[in-house]
Amino acid sequence: MFDKILIANRGEIALRVIRACREMGIKSVAVHSTADADAMHVRMADESVCIGPPSGAQSYLSIPAIISACEITGAQAIHPGYGFLSENPDFVEAVAAAGLTFIGPSAKAIRAMGLKDAAKALMVEAGVPVVPGYHGADQSDDLLAAEAEKIGYPVLIKAVAGGGGKGMRLVEAPGDFAAALKSARSEAKTAFGNADVLVEKFVTKPRHIEVQVFGDGTKAVHLFERDCSLQRRHQKVIEEAPAPGMTPEMRTAMGAAAVRAAEAIGYAGAGTVEFIVDGEGGLDPEGFFFMEMNTRLQVEHPVTEAITGVDLVEWQLRVASGEPLPAAQEELTITGHAFEARLYAEDVPKGFLPATGTLTHLSFPEGVRADSGVRTGDTISPFYDPMIAKVITHGSTRAVALKRLSAALAGTQVAGTVTNLAFLGALARHGGFARGDVDTGLIARDIESLTEAPEVSPRQAALAGMAALGLLETTPETGFHLWRALRRQVLLRWGGEVHALQVRVQGPDHQSWQVGEAEIEARRVGGRWQVGGRPAAPVTRAGATVTLFEDHGLVFEVVDPLERAGASGGDGNLIEAPMPGLVRSVEASVGQAVAKGDRLAVLEAMKMEHALLAARDGVVAEVLAAEGDQVEAGAALVRLEPQEEESAA
């Protein structure tokens, strides 16, 4: 067994590996960029080495810097985590050339599965079913369009390299194919350095079911399946194990196919074989098709650990050190059900755009597994994936595990950045999901109800007002002025509007609030506030922001009356960067007539491309950014000519 390993990653996966090392008595080395100098994984590791500036290309993707860190610290092996260099065969070869051990599969195995077209050809040889499609080397536009016609619409364009939904586009009709192809190629080139794509038939009621495999280079076992069908734009949102509706016959067939896939390439370590499953009419052993193999530990591995009792990271370390497979297939069993929800810093009303910010508060309910790489005071930066945590629950049945997930999400408290927490909570309560009626289109079909903003009640507003005015911690003197009860007012913004709230502080334990037409009484009983007849939920204030931890987090802005008086709105003609990022392309020119919804520019941020669209019909007056510019959030990119009524005014 190793004495010391280096983790070539950051965030929650680095911490996950560090915890496994501690339990096994292995020393750990963290690497970090200058932006991560005070990150949790750096603090938790036994040693740490700075490997470069914030840019991933100059730090976590720098092979020489990581190899050098091993030499400096005497680490014997490298765990790649997921993402970054985890599926880079050149990195695996560099590790071996330096006399070190890569905790994962061989470079040959990674290459075999790294290009989707070649991988599918290999799977056909191994007897693994694949989706009908074009996986050829000829990448001409006309040929790809012709192949799409042969396959029959709808089709899916997919990057042959990489995964995670990048370089993937669903095309419903021939007229949309050319634009989708261009966009997929551009995103694939940016993410993977390879613009080649394949075209496949799109299964109309698809489920994404994957099988966890583990090999020793010769033999492999499977640790059953996970259902990852709850996706938004091909990004997994909530995963579960086992898959709802799974039959013994289907599980046997899928498990055997996954093991054949792993053994066909001499796979060593943890891997995942992903299948697209036709969910129409229930699960059928003839209705699953190989999609791709992820040659690394998956983000969602905790749900497999929860139902099998297996520590997959421990297995990785043991097999990489030369031990045989820790268990035979017949020794592996399923106990109960598990869910994982991915909590992200995302602006849901703005189309789930990645968000940044400093976490002024972060906590999770007791008894819940929350794998996180950040804590209160940390900053979600624009340089890396905006994941805050993975919230994992387990129960004796699917219904019990799902109830626990819903409760865990309701008890999770985040302040300092916008998140997808309420969206996750809505998914956990979704009737179809609760019944196990899932497919990859569920979120898109019900997106409006899943993202509906909660109504703020007068009771909740009054509690936010108490926090805004510092009236939660009161003394016998609080609220009295010249022997008379003190009246105060506070302006709070929520729902896009500013509301004036009045309070009459009757004493240290009694306040009377006026919120619109509603009168709310707040009384402190037994040391705890009762507001509107209900116990007060936790609430925090940081600067001008008040966060009430109810309904998955309600955010209020304390408005300065002087600032409000002087504030003025924008003219509505600017197209601005919604987040920090790189201007990938500018498709507007001065004098160009544009229609509402036309793409004016493309911004690359957090490894994804975001199209910036015209908000109205108009004429381009100025182009204020160029391709290749690095811009901050709110930077003006394109300005339209004022509308006629504005000009007349």
C-alpha positions in Angstrom: 0.0 0.0 0.0 1.1 3.6 -0.7 2.5 5.8 2.1 1.6 9.1 0.4 -0.5 10.0 -2.6 -1.1 13.3 -4.4 -4.6 14.4 -5.4 -4.6 16.2 -8.8 -7.9 17.9 -8.2 -9.7 20.4 -6.0 -13.1 20.9 -4.3 -15.3 18.1 -2.9 -13.7 15.3 -4.8 -10.2 16.2 -3.4 -11.7 16.2 0.1 -13.4 12.8 -0.6 -10.0 11.3 -1.5 -8.3 12.9 1.5 -10.9 11.4 3.9 -10.3 7.9 2.4 -6.6 8.4 2.8 -7.0 9.4 6.5 -9.1 6.3 7.2 -6.4 4.1 5.5 -3.4 5.7 7.2 -2.1 7.2 4.0 -0.7 10.7 3.9 -2.2 13.1 1.3 -0.8 15.9 -0.8 -3.1 18.7 -2.2 -2.3 20.8 -5.2 -3.8 24.2 -5.6 -3.9 27.3 -7.8 -3.3 30.7 -6.3 -7.1 31.2 -6.2 -7.4 28.1 -4.0 -4.6 28.8 -1.5 -7.1 28.8 1.4 -9.4 26.2 0.1 -10.7 23.3 2.3 -8.8 20.6 0.4 -5.6 22.5 1.0 -6.3 22.8 4.7 -7.3 19.2 5.1 -4.4 17.6 3.3 -1.1 16.7 5.1 0.9 18.8 2.6 0.1 21.2 -0.2 1.9 22.6 -3.3 0.9 25.6 -5.3 0.9 24.7 -9.0 0.0 27.9 -10.8 -2.4 30.8 -11.3 -6.2 30.5 -11.2 -6.7 29.4 -14.8 -7.2 25.7 -15.0 -5.0 25.4 -18.0 -2.1 26.9 -16.0 -2.7 24.9 -12.8 -4.9 21.8 -12.5 -4.3 20.9 -16.2 -0.6 21.5 -16.0 1.0 18.0 -16.2 4.6 19.2 -15.6 3.5 21.2 -12.5 1.7 18.1 -11.0 4.5 15.7 -11.7 6.9 18.3 -10.1 4.7 18.4 -7.0 5.0 14.7 -6.6 8.8 14.9 -6.8 8.9 17.7 -4.3 6.7 15.9 -1.7 7.7 12.3 -2.4 4.2 11.2 -3.3 4.2 7.7 -4.8 0.9 7.8 -6.7 -1.6 10.3 -8.1 -5.4 10.2 -7.7 -7.0 12.3 -10.5 -10.5 12.7 -9.1 -12.9 13.6 -11.9 -12.7 16.3 -14.5 -9.4 18.1 -15.3 -6.8 15.4 -16.2 -8.7 12.3 -15.0 -9.4 11.0 -18.5 -6.2 12.3 -20.2 -4.1 9.4 -21.5 -1.1 11.6 -22.0 -1.2 12.4 -18.3 -1.3 8.7 -17.4 1.7 8.1 -19.6 3.6 11.1 -18.0 2.8 9.7 -14.5 4.2 6.3 -15.5 7.3 7.8 -17.1 8.0 9.6 -13.8 8.0 6.3 -12.0 4.7 7.0 -10.3 1.4 5.1 -10.1 -1.8 6.5 -11.7 -4.8 5.5 -9.6 -7.1 4.6 -12.4 -7.1 2.8 -15.8 -4.3 2.5 -18.3 -3.7 5.1 -21.0 -4.7 2.4 -23.5 -8.1 1.9 -21.9 -8.8 5.6 -21.7 -7.9 6.0 -25.3 -10.1 3.1 -26.3 -13.1 4.8 -24.6 -12.1 8.4 -25.1 -13.5 8.8 -28.6 -17.1 7.9 -28.8 -17.1 6.7 -32.4 -14.2 4.3 -31.8 -15.6 3.2 -28.5 -18.9 2.3 -30.1 -17.2 0.2 -32.8 -15.3 -1.6 -30.0 -18.5 -2.2 -28.1 -20.1 -3.8 -31.2 -17.2 -6.2 -31.3 -17.7 -7.0 -27.6 -21.4 -7.7 -28.1 -22.6 -4.6 -26.3 -25.8 -3.0 -27.9 -25.3 0.5 -29.4 -27.7 3.2 -30.6 -28.1 3.5 -34.4 -26.0 6.4 -35.7 -23.0 7.7 -37.7 -19.6 7.4 -36.1 -17.4 7.8 -39.1 -14.2 9.8 -39.7 -15.7 11.9 -42.6 -16.8 15.1 -40.8 -18.0 17.2 -43.8 -21.1 19.2 -43.1 -23.0 17.7 -46.1 -22.2 14.1 -45.2 -23.3 14.6 -41.5 -26.5 16.2 -42.7 -27.2 13.3 -45.1 -26.5 10.8 -42.3 -28.9 12.6 -40.0 -31.6 12.2 -42.7 -30.8 8.5 -43.0 -31.1 8.0 -39.3 -34.3 10.0 -39.1 -35.1 13.0 -36.9 -34.9 13.7 -34.0 -31.1 13.2 -33.9 -28.4 14.0 -31.3 -25.1 15.6 -32.3 -22.4 14.6 -29.8 -18.7 15.5 -29.4 -16.6 12.3 -30.0 -14.3 13.4 -27.1 -15.3 14.3 -23.6 -18.7 14.3 -22.0 -20.8 16.2 -19.4 -23.2 17.5 -22.0 -20.6 19.7 -23.7 -20.6 19.7 -27.5 -24.1 18.0 -27.5 -27.1 19.3 -29.3 -30.6 17.9 -29.9 -31.9 18.6 -33.5 -35.6 18.1 -34.1 -35.8 19.1 -37.8 -33.4 19.3 -40.9 -33.5 23.1 -41.0 -31.9 23.3 -37.5 -29.1 20.9 -38.3 -26.4 23.3 -39.6 -26.6 25.8 -36.8 -26.6 23.0 -34.2 -23.6 21.4 -35.8 -21.7 24.7 -35.8 -22.5 25.3 -32.1 -21.7 21.7 -31.0 -18.3 21.8 -32.8 -17.3 25.1 -31.3 -18.2 24.0 -27.8 -16.4 20.6 -28.3 -13.3 22.4 -29.6 -13.2 24.7 -26.6 -13.8 21.9 -24.0 -11.8 19.0 -25.5 -9.6 20.4 -28.2 -11.4 18.2 -30.7 -14.3 19.4 -32.9 -15.3 16.0 -34.3 -18.8 14.9 -33.7 -21.0 11.8 -34.2 -24.8 11.7 -35.0 -27.2 9.3 -33.3 -30.9 8.5 -33.2 -32.5 10.3 -30.3 -34.7 8.0 -28.2 -38.0 9.8 -27.7 -38.6 8.7 -24.0 -35.0 8.1 -23.0 -33.7 7.2 -19.6 -30.1 7.5 -18.6 -29.1 4.4 -16.6 -25.5 3.7 -16.0 -23.6 0.8 -14.4 -20.8 1.1 -12.0 -17.9 -1.2 -12.8 -14.7 -2.0 -11.2 -11.8 -3.9 -12.7 -8.3 -5.1 -11.9 -7.0 -5.0 -15.5 -8.2 -8.5 -16.3 -11.5 -9.2 -14.6 -14.3 -6.9 -13.6 -17.4 -6.8 -11.5 -20.4 -4.4 -11.5 -21.9 -2.7 -8.5 -25.3 -2.3 -10.0 -26.9 0.6 -11.7 -27.7 4.3 -11.1 -30.5 6.2 -12.8 -29.4 9.7 -13.9 -32.4 10.6 -16.0 -33.2 13.8 -14.1 -31.1 16.1 -16.4 -31.2 19.7 -17.6 -29.5 20.3 -20.9 -27.7 17.0 -20.6 -26.3 17.9 -17.1 -27.3 15.5 -14.3 -29.3 17.1 -11.5 -30.5 14.3 -9.2 -29.2 10.7 -9.4 -30.5 7.6 -7.6 -29.6 3.9 -7.1 -31.0 1.5 -7.9 -33.1 2.6 -10.9 -36.8 2.7 -10.4 -38.7 -0.1 -12.2 -35.6 -2.1 -12.7 -36.2 -5.8 -13.1 -33.9 -8.7 -12.2 -33.6 -9.7 -15.9 -32.8 -6.1 -17.0 -30.2 -5.7 -14.2 -28.5 -8.9 -15.2 -28.4 -8.0 -18.9 -27.1 -4.5 -18.2 -24.6 -5.6 -15.6 -23.2 -8.3 -17.9 -22.9 -5.9 -20.8 -21.1 -3.4 -18.7 -18.6 -6.0 -17.5 -18.0 -7.1 -21.1 -17.3 -3.5 -22.0 -14.8 -3.2 -19.1 -13.0 -6.5 -19.7 -12.8 -5.8 -23.5 -10.4 -3.0 -22.7 -8.5 -4.5 -19.8 -10.0 -2.0 -17.4 -8.5 -1.3 -14.0 -10.2 0.8 -11.3 -13.6 2.5 -11.0 -15.5 3.2 -14.2 -19.0 3.8 -15.4 -20.7 2.4 -18.5 -23.5 4.7 -19.5 -26.6 3.4 -21.4 -29.5 5.1 -23.0 -32.6 3.2 -22.2 -36.0 3.2 -24.0 -38.4 3.9 -21.2 -41.5 3.6 -23.3 -43.7 0.9 -21.9 -41.3 -0.1 -19.0 -37.8 -1.5 -19.0 -37.0 -4.2 -21.5 -33.7 -6.2 -21.5 -33.7 -5.6 -25.3 -34.1 -1.8 -25.0 -30.8 -0.5 -23.7 -27.9 0.9 -25.8 -24.3 1.8 -25.0 -23.7 5.5 -24.8 -20.2 6.0 -23.5 -17.8 4.9 -20.7 -16.5 7.3 -18.2 -13.0 6.0 -17.3 -12.9 7.6 -13.8 -14.8 7.9 -10.6 -18.2 9.6 -11.2 -19.6 12.6 -9.4 -22.6 10.5 -8.4 -20.6 7.5 -6.9 -21.9 8.2 -3.3 -25.3 6.6 -4.2 -23.6 3.4 -5.2 -21.6 3.5 -2.0 -24.8 4.0 0.0 -26.6 0.9 -1.4 -23.6 -1.4 -1.5 -21.7 -0.4 1.6 -18.5 -0.3 -0.6 -16.0 2.6 -0.3 -15.1 3.0 -3.9 -12.2 5.3 -3.2 -10.7 2.7 -0.9 -11.1 0.1 -3.6 -9.3 2.4 -6.0 -6.3 2.8 -3.7 -6.2 -0.9 -2.9 -6.3 -2.1 -6.5 -3.9 0.5 -7.7 -1.4 -0.7 -5.1 -1.6 -4.2 -6.5 -4.3 -5.9 -4.5 -6.9 -8.1 -6.3 -10.5 -7.1 -6.6 -11.8 -6.8 -3.0 -15.1 -8.7 -3.7 -16.5 -11.2 -6.2 -19.7 -10.5 -8.1 -21.8 -12.8 -5.9 -20.7 -11.0 -2.8 -22.1 -7.7 -3.9 -25.7 -6.9 -2.8 -28.1 -3.9 -2.8 -29.5 -2.6 0.5 -32.2 0.1 0.3 -32.3 3.1 -2.0 -30.2 6.3 -2.2 -30.4 9.8 -3.9 -27.9 12.5 -4.6 -28.8 16.1 -5.4 -26.2 18.5 -6.9 -26.4 21.9 -5.2 -24.9 24.6 -7.5 -24.4 28.3 -7.5 -26.8 29.0 -10.3 -29.2 31.8 -11.2 -32.3 29.8 -12.0 -34.5 32.7 -13.2 -31.7 33.7 -15.6 -31.7 30.3 -17.2 -29.5 28.5 -14.7 -26.5 30.7 -15.5 -23.5 29.8 -13.3 -23.2 32.3 -10.4 -20.4 33.6 -8.2 -20.3 35.1 -4.7 -18.9 34.7 -1.2 -20.8 32.2 1.0 -21.8 34.2 4.0 -23.5 31.1 5.5 -23.5 27.4 4.6 -24.9 24.6 6.7 -26.5 21.2 6.2 -28.9 19.2 8.5 -27.4 16.7 11.0 -27.3 13.1 9.8 -27.2 14.0 6.1 -24.1 13.2 4.0 -23.1 16.4 2.3 -20.0 16.2 0.2 -18.7 19.7 -0.2 -15.5 21.5 -1.0 -16.5 24.9 0.4 -17.5 26.3 3.7 -18.8 29.6 5.1 -16.5 32.5 3.9 -15.4 30.7 0.8 -15.9 32.3 -2.6 -17.5 30.6 -5.6 -15.2 32.0 -8.3 -15.6 32.1 -12.1 -12.6 29.9 -12.7 -14.1 26.6 -11.7 -17.3 24.5 -11.6 -19.8 26.3 -9.4 -20.8 23.2 -7.4 -21.4 23.9 -3.7 -22.2 20.4 -2.5 -23.8 17.0 -3.2 -26.6 16.2 -0.8 -27.0 12.4 -0.3 -29.7 10.4 1.5 -30.4 6.7 2.0 -33.4 4.8 3.1 -34.9 1.4 3.4 -37.1 2.1 0.4 -37.2 4.6 -2.5 -40.1 6.5 -0.8 -38.2 6.8 2.5 -35.0 7.9 0.8 -36.9 10.5 -1.3 -38.6 11.9 1.8 -35.3 12.2 3.5 -33.9 14.0 0.4 -36.7 16.5 0.5 -36.2 17.1 4.2 -32.4 17.4 3.7 -32.9 20.0 1.0 -35.4 21.9 3.1 -32.9 22.0 6.0 -29.9 23.1 3.8 -29.0 26.8 4.4 -27.0 28.8 1.8 -26.5 32.6 1.8 -24.2 34.8 -0.3 -25.0 33.5 -3.7 -28.0 32.4 -5.7 -28.4 28.6 -5.9 -30.6 25.9 -7.5 -31.8 24.8 -4.0 -35.4 25.6 -4.5 -35.4 23.9 -7.9 -33.9 20.8 -6.3 -36.6 20.9 -3.6 -39.3 21.2 -6.3 -37.9 18.2 -8.1 -37.9 16.1 -4.9 -41.6 16.9 -4.5 -42.5 16.3 -8.1 -45.4 13.8 -8.4 -44.0 12.0 -11.4 -40.6 11.6 -10.0 -42.0 10.3 -6.7 -43.8 7.6 -8.8 -40.6 6.7 -10.5 -42.0 7.9 -13.9 -38.7 9.5 -15.0 -37.0 10.2 -18.3 -34.5 12.8 -19.5 -37.3 15.1 -20.7 -39.1 15.5 -17.4 -37.4 18.7 -16.3 -37.8 20.4 -19.7 -41.5 19.5 -19.8 -42.2 20.9 -16.3 -39.6 23.6 -16.1 -42.1 26.4 -15.4 -43.7 24.8 -12.4 -40.3 23.6 -11.2 -38.8 27.1 -11.3 -41.8 29.0 -10.0 -40.7 31.6 -7.5 -42.4 31.2 -4.0 -44.7 33.9 -2.8 -43.3 35.9 0.1 -45.9 36.0 2.9 -46.3 39.0 5.2 -45.1 36.9 8.1 -41.8 36.1 6.2 -41.4 39.7 5.2 -41.8 40.8 8.8 -39.1 38.4 10.0 -36.8 39.7 7.3 -37.5 43.2 8.5 -36.6 42.2 12.1 -33.2 41.0 10.8 -32.7 44.1 8.7 -33.3 46.4 11.7 -31.4 44.3 14.2 -34.5 43.5 16.2 -33.9 39.8 16.7 -31.6 40.4 19.6 -33.3 42.9 21.8 -32.8 44.2 25.4 -35.2 45.8 27.9 -34.2 49.2 26.5 -34.9 48.3 22.8 -37.8 50.0 21.2 -38.3 52.9 23.6 -37.6 56.5 22.8 -38.5 59.2 25.3 -40.6 56.7 27.2 -42.7 56.0 24.1 -42.8 52.9 21.9 -40.5 53.3 18.9 -41.8 53.4 15.4 -39.5 52.5 12.6 -39.6 51.8 8.9 -37.5 49.6 6.6 -37.5 49.3 2.8 -37.0 45.7 1.5 -36.8 44.6 -2.1 -38.1 41.2 -3.2 -39.9 40.0 -6.3 -38.4 42.9 -8.2 -40.3 45.5 -6.1 -39.5 47.7 -3.1 -41.8 47.3 -0.1 -42.1 49.6 2.9 -42.5 47.9 6.2 -43.4 49.6 9.5 -42.8 48.3 13.0 -43.9 49.5 16.4 -41.5 48.0 19.0 -43.7 47.5 22.1 -40.8 46.1 24.2 -38.0 43.7 24.1 -40.3 40.7 23.5 -43.1 42.2 21.5 -43.2 43.9 18.0 -46.2 44.9 15.8 -45.4 44.9 12.1 -47.4 46.4 9.2 -46.7 44.7 5.9 -49.0 46.1 3.2 -52.5 45.5 4.5 -51.4 42.8 6.9 -50.7 43.2 10.6 -48.1 40.8 12.0 -47.4 40.3 15.7 -44.0 39.1 16.8 -43.6 37.8 20.3 -40.6 36.2 22.0 -41.7 33.2 24.1 -39.3 31.1 26.0 -36.4 32.8 24.3 -37.6 32.1 20.8 -39.5 34.5 18.5 -43.0 33.6 17.3 -43.8 35.6 14.2 -47.4 35.6 12.9 -48.1 32.8 15.3 -45.4 30.5 14.0 -41.8 29.8 15.2 -39.3 32.1 13.5 -37.2 30.4 10.9 -33.4 31.0 10.9 -32.4 34.3 9.3 -29.1 36.0 8.6 -28.0 39.4 7.3 -24.8 40.1 5.4 -24.4 43.7 4.2 -27.6 44.7 2.5 -28.8 41.1 2.0 -31.1 39.3 4.3 -31.6 35.6 3.8 -34.5 33.8 5.4 -34.0 30.0 5.6 -37.5 29.0 4.7 -38.9 27.8 1.3 -35.3 26.8 0.5 -34.0 30.3 1.1 -35.8 33.7 0.5 -33.5 36.7 -0.2 -34.4 40.3 0.6 -32.4 43.4 -0.2 -32.3 46.2 2.4 -32.8 49.4 0.4 -31.2 52.7 1.4 -33.8 55.4 1.0 -31.2 57.9 -0.2 -29.8 55.4 -2.8 -33.3 54.6 -4.0 -34.1 58.3 -4.5 -31.1 58.7 -6.7 -31.3 55.4 -8.6 -32.3 55.3 -12.2 -32.9 52.3 -14.5 -31.0 51.5 -17.6 -32.3 52.2 -21.1 -32.9 48.5 -21.9 -30.8 48.7 -25.1 -27.6 47.1 -23.8 -26.7 43.4 -24.1 -24.5 42.7 -21.1 -22.4 39.8 -19.9 -24.4 37.9 -17.3 -21.3 36.6 -15.7 -17.5 36.9 -16.0 -16.2 35.1 -19.0 -14.4 35.0 -22.4 -16.1 36.5 -25.5 -16.0 33.4 -27.8 -17.6 35.2 -30.8 -19.4 38.4 -31.7 -22.1 37.9 -34.4 -23.4 41.4 -34.5 -22.1 44.3 -36.6 -22.9 48.1 -36.5 -25.9 48.9 -38.6 -27.2 45.3 -38.6 -31.0 44.9 -38.2 -31.7 42.2 -35.6 -34.9 40.5 -34.5 -35.8 39.5 -30.9 -34.0 36.3 -30.1 -31.2 36.7 -32.6 -27.8 35.6 -31.3 -25.5 38.6 -31.0 -22.6 37.1 -29.1 -21.4 33.9 -27.4 -19.8 34.1 -24.0 -17.7 31.2 -22.6 -17.8 30.8 -18.8 -17.3 27.8 -16.5 -16.5 25.5 -19.5 -19.9 26.2 -21.2 -20.9 28.5 -24.0 -23.8 30.9 -23.4 -25.6 32.6 -26.3 -26.5 36.3 -25.7 -29.7 37.1 -27.6 -31.4 40.3 -28.7 -34.1 41.2 -26.2 -36.1 43.1 -28.9 -36.1 44.0 -32.6 -33.7 46.8 -33.4 -30.6 48.0 -35.1 -27.1 47.5 -33.7 -25.6 50.9 -32.7 -22.3 49.8 -31.2 -20.3 46.6 -30.7 -18.4 47.1 -27.5 -16.4 43.9 -27.2 -14.3 41.7 -29.5 -13.7 38.0 -29.8 -11.2 36.9 -27.3 -12.0 39.7 -24.7 -12.2 38.6 -21.1 -15.1 40.5 -19.6 -16.6 41.0 -16.1 -20.3 40.4 -15.2 -22.3 43.4 -16.4 -19.9 44.4 -19.1 -21.6 46.0 -22.1 -21.1 43.9 -25.2 -23.6 45.3 -27.7 -25.8 48.4 -27.8 -28.9 48.7 -29.9 -30.3 52.0 -31.3 -32.9 53.6 -29.0 -36.5 52.8 -30.1 -38.4 55.5 -31.8 -40.5 56.4 -28.8 -37.3 56.7 -26.7 -35.7 59.0 -29.3 -38.8 61.2 -29.4 -38.8 61.5 -25.7 
